Amino acid sequence: MELFDQFRGIIGLAVLVGLAWAFSENRARHPGWRWMLGALALQGVLALLIVRVPLVWEVVGLANSAVSAIEQATLKGSTYMFGYLGGAELPFALKEGAQPPLVIAFQILPLVIVFSALAALLWHWGVLRWLVNGLSFLLRRSLGVSGVVGLSGGANMFLGVVESPLVVRAYLDRMTRAELFQVMVLAMATISGAILILYATTLRATVPDAVGHMIAASLISLPAALLLARLLVPGTPEDAQTAVEQDEPGLRYESSIDAIVKGTMDGMQLFLAVIAVIIVVFALVALADQALGVLPLVGGEAVSLKRVFGWLFSPFMWLLGVPWGDAQAAGGLMGTKAILNEYVAYLELAALPEGTLGPRSLLIVTYALCGVANLASVGLLVSTIGTLCPERRAEAAGLGMKSWLAGNLASAMTGAWIGLVSWGG
């Protein structure tokens, strides 16, 4: 039975790929078994290399030190601006047994602003562009994607749902439908650098080396996103022909100061958006729980939205490799992520009582939640593409929910792979 639990994720992978094929626009046309098996193998190799090879994990883990440095630097600004609410020394004595207050808006979220400014500066200096182009080259050579799709895949490792389309804005009007969809799915299945730091900081007490796991999750999800995108919207041989020219405008800043200022403003918008989303989502959950509270008790407990999500998604999480005893809690988190918001799901994960999820289940859930595919992101992505290329607004809107489905399936595939390679953990 333990062996079956370890390798149940193989069944989960088959089910996830089957779901994508079932919802395909053209089931008779798929990328080919050889390419599909190659994409799956690439995902598995990445999972093994990153998580199981000590040297590779140490390199990825260096990001934890970098994030700690950014966090300490951010604390200087937040304590100056917000005082003890931002993490400065308390001006009063705490009651015995009490913990210092953790104010998310003033102690954690300012990281988003600082990292956004740093990312813009590194992009202007060419550091991020070099990394994006390198990752784009690897995607083109390994999976045979077009230049524009490879560029988008590289950009999504560092930039968010709004910023990453700016990198390929010059190509939006000439992309094929399949390429446009691949760009959308890549945005849904990964998380940006600023969000990565936010999520990792939230989980640092729950998931050891959280930054490394977040980076690994986005990397491992890239092949899955492309596989699922090609299954859902198959396309034609011409879809791998849109090349990238070096002199296209893309994302540019006039100077280092311009990059810092614009990056800060973009980070501020994200900072306010995260606060607004958390307030609204928690309010909606509270309203839903009040409405569900009129139903009869189930198992001696009131029906809640989290319990409903748990019931709906627990078989899904079980297929990914989560033991059935942990599947209810894991399913509730996955439902929160897919329907409401992944950061709210991570906040709930961080707040779970110790021992609710086993070590392996914790890793599977952490990776399965690592993507921005939720209903709000669909609207944000469609509106961004529609603003940059108005003539493709309707087409992007028609692909919106498909990209949501593919993004969630991609991060779930990553969770399944982590379960497969996490033997003994």
N, C-alpha and C positions, 0 to 999 in steps of 0.2 A: 504493500500500500504506500509506503514511503517513497518507493521508486516511481510509482504512478504519480504521486503528488509532485515529485521533482520535475517530471517530464510532461505533465499535463499541459504545459504551455504550448507544446507542439500541436495539440488538438486546438488550442485557442488560436494559434497562428492560422491554421487551416480555416477555422470558422471566420476569422476576421477577413481573410482574403476572399472567402466565399461570399461574405456579405457585400463586399465591394463589387464583386462580379455580379451578384444578384441585382444590384442597383445601377448597373452599368447602362450607359446610353446605347451601347451596341455590344451585346454579349458575344456575338460571333467574331468580333474583332478585338483581340487582346495583344499585348506586347510580345507574346511568344513565351513558351514555357522556359526556354533557355534563359531569356532575359529576366523573367520573373524569379526563377530559382537563383540566378546570380544576384539579384537585388536582396533576396532573403538571406543568401549566404553572406553578402557584404554586411548586412545588419548584424548577423551573428558574429562575424569576425570582429567587427568594431566593438561589440559588447564584450567579447572575450579579451581583446587587446586592452581596452580601457580599464575594465574592472578587474581582470585576473592577472595581467602582466604587471608586476610591481614597478618596473621602471617607468612604464607608460602612465600608471596611476600616480606615481610621484610627480611626473611632469605636469599632469592635469591638476594634481593637488597643490602645485605651486600657486594656483589661482587663489587658494584659501588665504595664503599670506598676503597676496596683493589686495584682496578684499578687506582683510583685517586692517591694512594700512589705510585704505580709502575710508573704512568705517571710523577709524580713529581721527582721521583728518576731518571727516564730516561732523564728528562729535564736537570739534572745536567751534565750528560755525553754529551748530544747533544749540549748544549750551550758551553761547554768547547771545543768540537771538531769543531763545525761549527759557533760559535759566534752568531751574531744576526740572521743569517739564521736558526739557530737551536733553536731560541726562546729567546736568551739573549737580554739585553737592547739595544735599537737601538743607534748607535753612531751618529745619525743625527736627526734633527727635522722633523716630518711629516708635510706635507701641511695640512691646515685646512680641516677637514672632511675626511681625508685619514685614512685608517685602517692599523695597522701593518701587514707586509707581512706574509702570511701563506704558508710556503714551505713544502709541504707534505712529500717530500723525507727526509727532515732533522728534521722535528718537530713531525710527526706522525709515519712514518714507523720505526724509531729506536725502538719503542715499541715492534716490532716483534722480534728483536734481543734479547732484554732484557728478554722478556717473554719466548722465546725459551730456553735461558740459565736457567731461573728459573724452567721451566717445567722439563728439564733434571735433574736438581739437586733434585727436589722434587720426580722424578721418582726413582732416585738412592737411596734416603733416604727412599723410600717405601710409601710415602704419596700418590702419584698419583696411585701407584699400588694398594693400599688399596681401594681408591675410584673406580678405574676401576673394581676390583674384586667385590666390593659391588654392583655396577651397573649391572655387569654381572650376579650376583646371582639373582637380581630382575628380569632381563629379562628372565632368565631361568625358574624361578618359575612362572612368570605371563604369559608368552607366550610360554613356553615349547621349546625354541630354544636349539640347541646343545651348549655344553660348549664353543666351539671355536667361534661360532657366538655371544654368549653372551659376550665373552671376547673382540671380535672385536667391538661390540656395545659400551661397556664401554670405550674402548680405543679411539674411535672416538669422544668422548666428550672432549678429552684433546689433542689429537694428530692429525696431518694433514694427507692428502692423502698419503704422502710418508712415514711418521713415523708409522702410525697405522698398515700397513701390517707387519712391523717389529715385532710387538707384537705377531702375529700369524704365523710368518715365518716358524716355526717348523712344522706347520700343513698343509701348502699349498699343499704339494704333496699328502696328504691323504684325503683332503676335498672332499666331493661329489661336483658335478657340482652346485647343488642348494645352498649348503653352500658357495661355492666360490662366487656365484652371490649375496647372502645375504651380505657377507662381502663387496663386491664392492658397493652395493647400500647404505649400512650404511655409507661408506666413502663419497658418493656423497650427501647424504641427510643432513649431519651435517657440522659443522665448528669446527676447532680446537681452543684451547685456545688462541693461538697467533693471529690468524685471528679474533677471536671473539673480542679481545681487540682493534684491528685495526679498525674493522667495527664500534664498539660501540663509539670509540673516534671520528670517522668521523661523526657519527650521533648525538653526544651529544647535539648539539644546535637545532636539529630537533625533536628528539624522547627522551622525558624524561625517565630517568632510562634505557638507551639503553643497558647497560651491562646485566641487569636483563632480558630484553626481548630477547637478543641473547642467553643467557643460556636457557631460557624457550623454545625458538624455537628449539634448538637442542634436548632437552629432549622430547618435544612433537612429534618431527619428527621420533623418534626411532621406535615406534609401526607402524607408517605409512610406514616407509621404509621396515620393515619386512613383513607387509601385502602385499605390492605391489611386493616385491621380490618373495614371495611365489606364487602370482598370475601369474607373468610373467614366472617364471621358477619353476613349481610346485614341482618337486622332488618326493621322495618316503619316506616311514616310516623310512628307514635307515638313512635319512638325519639328524636326531636328536640324532645320536649316537656318533659323534666324540667328545670325552671327552678331557679335558684339564688336563695335568699333571703339578704339581707344579714345577718340576725340569727342565722343558723345557727351552732352552736358551732365546728365545724371545729378548727383548730389554734390554741390559746390559751396564753398565759403570764400569770401573775399580776402580774409586775413585771419590770423590766429585769434585776434580780439573778436572779430565777427563770428568765428566758430564758437568761442566761449559764450558770447552773448546769446546767439541763436540756440546753442545747445542748452543753455540755462533756461531760456524761455520755453523750449520744447519740454525740458524736464519739469518745469513748473506746471505746464498743462497736464502732463502725465501725473504729477503729484496730486493736483486737484481732481483729476479724473478718477484716480484710485480711491481717494477719500469719498468722492460722491458715489461711486459704485458700491463701496463697502456699506455706506449708510443706507443706500436704497435697497441693496440685497438683504441686509439684516432686517430692515423694516418689512420687506416683502415676505421673508421667511417667517417673521413674527405674525404677520397677518394670516399667512397660510396655516400656521400652527393653531392660531385662534379658530380659524374656520374648521380645521380638522378635529379640533378639540370637542366638537359637538357629537362626534361619532362615538360609538361604544368602545370601551377599553379593549385592547387586544393584548393578551398575555399579562393582564394586570396593569398595563401602561397605556397612557394616552397615545393616540395616533398623531404622529408629527411628520413634517415634510422629510426630515432626515430618515425616519423609519421607512417611509414610503419609497424613497430613493434606495434605501438598503434592500428592500424586498425586490425592487425592480432590477437593480444592478448586481445583486449578489451572485446570481448564476454567471453573469458576465465576468466578474472578478475571479470567480472560482475557475473558470476556463483559462484565465491568465496564469494560474498557478497558486492563487491564494487559498489556503486551507479553508474548508467550509466554516470552521469555527470563527474565522476572522472575516468571512465574506460579507456579513451584514454590515459591519463597520466600514469595510473597504468600499462596498457598494454605495453606501450613503455618501462617502467622500467623492466617488466618481460621478454620481448623479449631481452633486453640488457643482462639481467642476464643469460638466458638460452643459448643464442647463443655466446655472447662475454665474459662477466666476471661479477660476482656478485659485486665485489668491484667497478667497473665502474658504475654499476647500483646504488649502495649506494652513490657514489659521486654525481651522477645526482639527486638522491633523496634529498640529503643534499642541492643541489643548486636550487631546485624548489622554485619559488616565494611562499611566505607565503600565505596559503589559497588555493593552487592548489589542495591539497587533504584534505578532512575532517579528523577529529581525528580518526574515526573508519577506514576509508580507509587507513590512514597512518599506523595504526597498522597491518591491513591485509597485506599491501604491505611489510612492514618491515619483517614480519614472512615469507611471501611467497618467498622473496628473499634470505632467510637465509639458504643457502646450496651451495656447490661448484660444483654443476652439470652444467658444461659448456663444450664446445667441447675441450678446452685445458686440462681440468682436466681428460677427458677420456684418452687422450694420456699419461698423467702423471701417472695415476693409472695403465693402462695396462703395461707401460714400467717398473714401479716399481715391479709389480707382476712378469713380465717376467724376470726381473733381479734376483729376489729372488728365483724364481722357473721356470727355463727355459723350463721345459717340459710342463708347463701349459700356456705358452705365447700365443699360438694360441687360446686356449680356452678362456682365458681372453680377447683377442682381439675380439673374436666373441660375447662376452657378453658386450663389452664396450658401444655400443650405447643403449642397453637395460638398462644398469645401469644409463646412462644419462637420459633416459625417466623416469625411476622409481624415480631417485633422484629429478627431477623437479616436478613430481606428488606428491611426499611425502611432499616437502616443501609447495606446493600449498594446500594440505590437511590441513597442519598446519595453513596456512593462513585462510582457510575456518572455522576451529574450533575457531580461535581467533575472527573471525567475529561473530560467533554464541554466544560466551560468552561475547562479548563486548557490552552488552546492555547499553544504556544510555551514550555510549562513542563515 
